[in-house]
Amino acid sequence: MDRPSSPLPRRRFLQLTGTAMGLATTSACASSGVSVNAGSGPAPTGATARAYTPTRSDPWIELDRAAWAHNVREAARLADGRPILAVVKNNAYGLGDRAVGPLLADMPQVGGLAAVRVEEALAMREEGVTKPIVVMAEADEDEIEEMARNDVLPSVWLDDAPGRLQRVSRRIGRPVPVQLFIDTGMNREGMPHARARGWIEELVHSQYVDVNGTYTMFTHDLDFDREQHARFEELLAWARERNLPLGTLHAAPTYELFHLPEAHYDMVRPGNGLFGNPPGDDKAREMADLRPVFSLKTRVVRVEHLEPGDSAGFNRTFMPDRATWVALLPIGRTDGYPSAANGTCEVLINGRLYPVAGGVNSAHTILDIGEERTVEVGDIATLIGPDHPAVLPHTVAERTELGFLRIIQSMNPRLPRRVV
Ligand SMILES: *Cc1c(COP(=O)(O)O)cnc(C)c1O
């Protein structure tokens, strides 16, 4: 039953959010809830229901195109101009593959994208990404067929890969382009290097397979990385001697992009670094200047005055011994703002910092504003972002003892992403 007063379905709202902002991008982008600030173009006709209003208070994530471009340039500089296979796995580490994938794929230094789920790769194709996309996971025959039909490169490393690829090739009537993942000692994914030779020979010689690339993954233990590199080199030398073409070679995620230049091969394969998370050592900090790429924002929805004796939040979490103002933000744990932020983190509003004091609940956060009413309903609050050292992703990660990745991986996939 349709009630005229019922709120818009989320998807419909997101479509409107996208279209009313003067989108210069494809309609596929609009339908995914990714909006792009492309100036103040006229609102397209056809948006008959409630229009996007810039005063909405629902939290959102901003992706700063200039910061991404900067990090990509830094990565390309470290790699001496080699192309970047940008890793956007796990929903772009939480920031949103449908938004981040196209954003990165637009950059000239990015040669392709790498995901771990078939669904992620297909989502990015749907968003109009035309550059190569590698799925760094083994898949079943149906999934490999789907990837092949959508110009996505599957990875293989299991013993039964030749048979599987043969059956898929028969279905699609052409060789299946794939990437070979070699395990040089991490013992997570990959065909173990010590027994890879016969397997590689079979795949390279198979009329059903087109070997598009070959790669390995490092452990980030620099001494053992060198051992892994030597093992990979030995295998590559063996293949070269036998004229076995292995396609594009790549190996280096962020840590080895910084610390193992001999492993940069044809492309480098960083994720974290592009997301503004370099290795933690001093040397890495000196080698490149990586910037925060996103903000988590919302608007103040309530400002109230407390007298001594009043309290705010569950279990009277905040009990000031002085008169003070409190502000309510409609954002909480389920959006990705950690509960450990209560009593440890601050939020930036109009250039000033306010402590989180009344708890971070599922969908609410209460700030202590202080004696003066310096905040009003509708003001924009930055919980995480580049605008002040106290709200940097790394600061929030440190103060909540969660770590950078835990913070970004917790971002709710349903929050609208806005590219600014
Ligand atoms: C995650 C991952 C990467 C990227 O690693 P970062 O440390 O985020 O740069 C590269 N390759 C593989 C196989 C991965 O799983």
The ligand as an ORCA input file, in Angstrom:
! r2SCAN-3c Opt
* xyz 0 1
  C      45.171     -5.810     -0.201
  C      46.053     -6.218     -1.254
  C      46.871     -5.275     -1.894
  C      46.964     -3.832     -1.452
  O      47.597     -3.780     -0.207
  P      47.810     -2.385      0.554
  O      48.604     -2.763      1.740
  O      46.468     -1.886      0.905
  O      48.538     -1.499     -0.359
  C      47.638     -5.706     -2.952
  N      47.611     -6.991     -3.357
  C      46.852     -7.930     -2.767
  C      46.887     -9.326     -3.269
  C      46.055     -7.583     -1.684
  O      45.303     -8.509     -1.091
*
